[in-house]
Amino acid sequence: MKTIQNYIRDSISILFLSIFLPLFSIASIVFLIKLATYTAVIQLSIFEMAKLFFFMLPELLFYTLPLSFFVAITLALFKLSNDNEIIVLFALGIRPKLILQILLKPAIFLSIILLVNFFILFPHAKVLSSNFISYKKSEAKFNLSASEFGHKFGEWLLYLGKDNLDETYSDVVLFNKKQNEEVLIRAKDAEIINDSGILRLKLTSGEGYSYSDKKFTQIDFEIMYINDTMKTDLDKYETPMEYWLPKAPSEKKKKTLISNILFSLFPILSIFLAATIGIVHTRHQKGKIYLFMFMGIIIYYTLAVALQLVIASYALPVLIFGWLGAMTSCRATASV
């Protein structure tokens, strides 16, 4: 019995790797193309793109692992049927129930990995990715250069006379018009400083003028710092539970949580579909296995998304028990 278990699992492992690696590569290319679109807005180095890709890795694995597993076990069972090995197993008294039990252990293990992945790793990776992109976007707003046109720096209008090779600027003028006062600052040199996501303008050797209807003020300075008032909006969360079920109810996160639970359970529920499709009479159903696999994946994922939109949390028992009932009926019909 142990020999049969090892043989089936070895067959699944080989097929799983041969399916997962190409699928993961294709999905990675798609995600890299998505990352490349960010370069139209922000500047990213190779290291920063690798960091963003690492943040997307949990989501990438969440969708490729269950699909690869389902296709692998289906093709493994179909190979046994095609080589008439499944007939030999049945002749030896090995029932389909035992084959399902052999498949159930790796399916449960994979579902647990997917649950941990989306419930714990997803929030952390999503927040890090979102904050990193927000940080780079705020930084990109201040890729300043000298020109005849001015720039906006928070509440200030900024004019740069000259770009220097050391990434500083010369002949800098700032202007801020308030309700009852106008402020004009002129500096010999200026430098942009990024202090933990807060941008500061360091002015050197200059003077400032403040004037209103009642008074006029002048100051001279050696160094002056002006902070950007438009801070980067960063997402924060303490625990995964706080992310998925925040104090302020989020209908979007609730629906995503339900659908992701159903996606995580797909490896367990898919073994019944794999047995229905893979254990066949090859003379009559040989050319239909790929169509049935594709239709099975589409139907399950469509139902998971549609049901959570319509009946919310009730989608969990409805889809689980409905799917198991449908698979049992299909298998019974096929055996007849």
Disulfide bonds with the S-S distance in Angstrom:
none
